[in-house]
Amino acid sequence: MFLFLSLCETQVTAEPVRMAHNQLQPPFYEVKDGDSQGLTVDIIRAAAARAGIEVEMVPVPIEEIEQTLRDGRADAMSQAITPERRQSFDFSSPLLVSGGALYVRAPNAMPESLAALSGKTVVTPRTGPLAAFIQRTAPRVKLMVTADYEESLARLMAGEADAAALNYQAGAIFAARLYPGQITVPHAMFLELPLGVAVPKGKNAEFLTRFDIGLAAIRADGTWQQINNRWMSQ
């Protein structure tokens, strides 16, 4: 359990809050020269600093993020906020809003919706919220799950799938890095999802309260927008 001082004090915890995050999902998270970087990383650090909370980033493979809270490697995590996850975790206010989008081989146009892909094959990573959403809302889509973004895009480019369902921002970066000019970048999302900081349900509520105060502060003074502009212009 964290030990907190009063709201007016700068130093909040005796030890840093260990924050688990996906080790590779640009522009949100990435590790370069051993340092966690990214849009979401910078927002978390700025909000925590404003609240007087020291954070230590813990990058792990995406499939291990929730497990790090269960086995004690981390105290909190950064994840998309979904109804399923709310059953096991309490979340902060949203850090930002992202979501799922459909990628196709160029020069094909982005499908108007998941329904437009009925009877066709859509590939998506097994981790994350998109596979379950597609199964639930578009049962006529032939869903193919993969290990990661790289495999999803490789199968799309090989003609094994008609579309890839990926994170809106991250998918665009992976597509540009791996297959420049060969994939149509979507202009809209079929699912919007907020990203937040989570802790095990019923634990560390005061940490979330303090963090939300810091997050509100960086939104109010323009820091949040500056961070967002810097990363989205890259």
N, C-alpha and C positions, 0 to 999 in steps of 0.2 A: 504494500500500500504506500502511496506517495504521502509525504509530509509537506503541507503547504503553510506558508506564512500569510500575512494579511495582504489584501489587494494592493495596498500602496507601496509594498516593498518590491524591490527589483529581483532579488534572489528568491526563487520560489521553492526549488527542490534541492535537497542535499546532493542528489545524483541526477544525471541527465535522464530524460524520458527517452527510452529506446524506441525509435519509430521504424517499423518494418515497411518496406516499399518494394515494388516490382523493380528488379535490377535492370530491366531493359524495356522501356516503353516511352521512347521519345515522342513528343517534347516534354512529357510529364516527369519521367524518371530515366536517368542513365548514369552509369558510373564511368568516370574518366580519371585516369591516374589515381585510382583509389578513392576518389571523392564523388559523393552523390550530387548530381546536378539535375536541373530541369525546372519546368514551370511550377509543378506542384511542390517540389522540394523547396523552391525559393519562397512560395507562399507560406508553407508550413514554418519555415525558419523565421520569416518576417513576423508572422502572427505570434509565434511562441516568444520571440525576443520582445515584442511589445508587451506581452503578458508576464515577462520575467521568467519564462520557462526555458531551460536549456534542453535541447533535443540532440540526440545522437542517431543519425540515420543508419538503418540496418538493411542494406540491399540484399534481397534473396530472390530466387526464381519465383515466378508468379504463383505456381502451384503450392509453394511453401508458406505464403504470407500468413494465412490464418493460423497455420500450425505454429508459427513462431510465438503467437500469443498464448497458445495452449501449453507449449513446452518451456516457456519462460525466457526465450531468446529476445523477446521484445515486449514492451509494455503497451504499445499502441500500434496501429497500422493505418496506412492510407489506402482506401479502396472505394470503388463505386458503391453508392448507397442503393441497396435493393431491398424489397420486402423480405426476401429470404434471409438476407444477412441481418436485418433488423431483429430477427428472432433470436440471434445469438450475440449481437453486438449493439452497443449504444454509439451513436454517431454525433459528431460535431455539426455545426451549421455547414452548408456546402462550401467547399473551397472554390469550386468552379463547376460548370456544367459541360459535360462531354456527351458521348453516346455512340451508337452504332450507325454505320453507313455501308453502302453497297459499292464495291469496286468491281469493274469489269474490264476486259481487254479493250484497249483502244483500237479503232475509233468508235466503238459502240457507246451509246449514250447510257447514262446511269438509269437503272430501272426506276420507275416511278414509285414502287412500293414492293414489299415482300410478296404481296398478292400477285403482282405481275410475274413473279418467278414460280408460280404454281406448276408442279410437274418438272421443274428444272433443278439442277444441283447447285446448292450453295455451300461453300466451304467456310469454316470458322474454327478458331482455336477452341479446344475443349475447356480450357480455363476461362474465367470471366463470365459475364452474364448473358452473352448474346445467344449461345447455343440453346439454353433453356427458354429464352424468350421466343426464339424462332419455333422451337418445338411446340410451345404453348399457343402461339398466335398464328402460326402459318403451317399447319400440319400437312398441307399438300406439297410443301417444299421438300425436296430430297436433301436432307442435311448430311454433310460430310464433316466430321470433326477431325482436327489435326492437333499436332503438338504445339504449334506456335504460328506467329505471323509469317515467318519465312516459308514454312511448309504450305500454309494456306495460299500464299501468292504463287509459289512454285506450281502447285496443282492447278491454280487458275490459268497461269501462263501455258501449262502443258495441255490445256483443253479438257482437263478432267472435271472442271466445274464451270458453271455459267457465270457465277458471281462469287465474290468473297465478302463475307460480313465481318468488318473490322471496326476498331475504334476510329472515329471520324478523323481526329488529328494524327494519331499514331499511324494509322494505315497509310495516310498520305506521305508521311516521312519514309516509312519502309518501302513503299512503292517507288518513290523518287530515288532512294538509295540503291534498290536492287534492280529495278526495271524502268529506268528513266525514259519517259515519253511513251511507254508501252501500255500504261494502265490509265483509264479514265478516272480522274479524281472527282469524287462526288461533291455536289454543291449543297446537300442537305442530309439530315440524319433521319433514319426510320425509327430510332429510339433515343430519347434524351435521358441521360443519367447524371445526377450530381455526384461529385467525388467528395469524400469527407474523411475525417480522422475518426477511427473507431477504437473502442476499448471493449473488453469482455462485458457482457450485459450485467448491469447492477454494480459495476466496480468503477472506481476512479471518476465518479460523476463530477467532483470538484475540479479535476484536471480539465474535463471538457468545458465546464463553465468558464474557467479562466482562459482557456484557449479561444473560446468563442468571443470573449471580450477583446482579446488581441486581434482576432480576425476582423471584428467589426471596426476596430480602430484603424487597421491598415486599409480597409475599404473606404472609410470616411475621409482619410487624409490623402488619398490618391496613390498610396504605395502599391496597393493591389493592382490598380490599373497600369501603373508603370511596369510592374513585373510582367503582367500579361502582354503588354505592348512589346516589351523587349523580346520575349520568347516567340510570340506569334509573328514577328517581323523577320525572324531568322530563316 
